[in-house]
Amino acid sequence: MQHTRLDLARIQAARAAIDPLFLNTPLYRCEPLEPVLGAQVSIKLETANPVGSFKGRGAEWVAHQAEQAGVQSLVCASAGNLGTALAWSGRRRDLDVTVVARRNAPRAKLERISALGAKLELVDGDFEVARERAVVLAHRDGAQLVEDSLDLRTCEGAGTIGLELAQSLSSFDTVLIALGGGAMATGVGYVLSRLAPDTEVVCVQPQEAPALTLSWRQRKVVTTETMNTIADGVAGRFPIPAVLDDLLLVADDAVLVAEESIVAGLRVLRERAGLVVEPSAALGVAAVLEDRERFEGKHVVTIVCGNNVDPDAYLGWVS
C-alpha cells in the first residue's frame, strides 16, 4: 500500500486502551431488512454504548494518550457526538473538556455534553465556524486541540470497528460507511484493506453535504459554499487534505444519497429493525435503497453509527 497515516499496530494498541464498553459491539444479520433492500444485510450497531455513537472509540484513545502525556485540558469542535464522547472520556480521567458547537445543533446532543461536565461554547454559523473557534480556544488556553479526522487518534479509534469486522466469522461483500470528516471511513477502510482486502468499502454521504465525496472523485480537495442536510453528523464543507489522501487509498467507492432516501432509511430501520437512529446512521441503508440492483444478492454490512437524535425532529421525519 502507498503511504498512509494509518498503522495497524497503532489501531491494535488503541483497542487495548479503549474502555471495553465501546468494543465488540453487536454485529448481526437483520433479516427483516432484506425484503426491502434486496440484499443479505448485517448491522454493526455502534449505538449500544454510554455515548450512543462510534465516537466513543476515538475519544477513549485520545483521552488515554492525553492522560499518559500529562495533558490536563482538551478542546474540540463537534456536531455533537465527538463532544459527547470526549466529555465522557475526559470526565472518567479528570480532564477538562471544552466543546464548541453550533447553536442550532440538535438539542439532545448539546444537553448531553453539558450533563457530562464539559464546558460548552455555542457559535452562530455552521461546523466550520465552530472548528475555527476551537482552534482559537486551544491556543488561548493552552489546551490540546482534538480535530476530528485530522487528529489521527480519532481515525485509529474508529479503526477498531474494522478489526471486529475483519475478525468476524461472517464474510461480507460490501461494508457501507457514513462519510463526514472521514475518521470512520479511513480507519475502518484501512483495516479492511489490510485484513479483508476482498471486501468492498463504500462510503456514503448526503448530496446536500458532498464535499469529501466530490474530493474523492476528483482526487483533490473540493470545498462547497453551503450544506443543507438533516444528517448533521456528517455535514462539512472543507475536507482535510491528509484525510483525503488516506481515503483515496482505502475507499473503493463514494456515493451520494438524497435527503428523501435518508428519511426512508430512518423509517426502514425503525419499522424493520426496531432501531431509532440519527440520520447519519441511516446513510448505508439509504445507499442500498437508491441502488438496489448494485447490491442485489450481496452480503452487505452497514455501520449504524449513532442514535443521538432530537426526538421532535425525528418524529417529524418518520411520521
Secondary structure, DSSP 8 states (H G I E B T S, - for coil): ----S--HHHHHHHHHHS-GGGSS--EEE-GGGHHHHSSEEEEEETTSSTTSBTHHHHHHHHHHHHHHHT--EEEEE-SSHHHHHHHHHHHHTT-EEEEEEETTS-HHHHHHHHHTT-EEEEESS-HHHHHHHHHHHHHHHT-EEE-TTTSHHHHHHHHHHHHHHHTSSS--SEEEEE-SSSHHHHHHHHHHHHH-TTSEEEEEEETTS-HHHHHHHHTS----S----S-GGG--SS--HHHHHHHHHH-SEEEEE-HHHHHHHHHHHHHHH-----GGGGHHHHHHHH-HHHHTT-EEEEEE-B----HHHHHHHH-
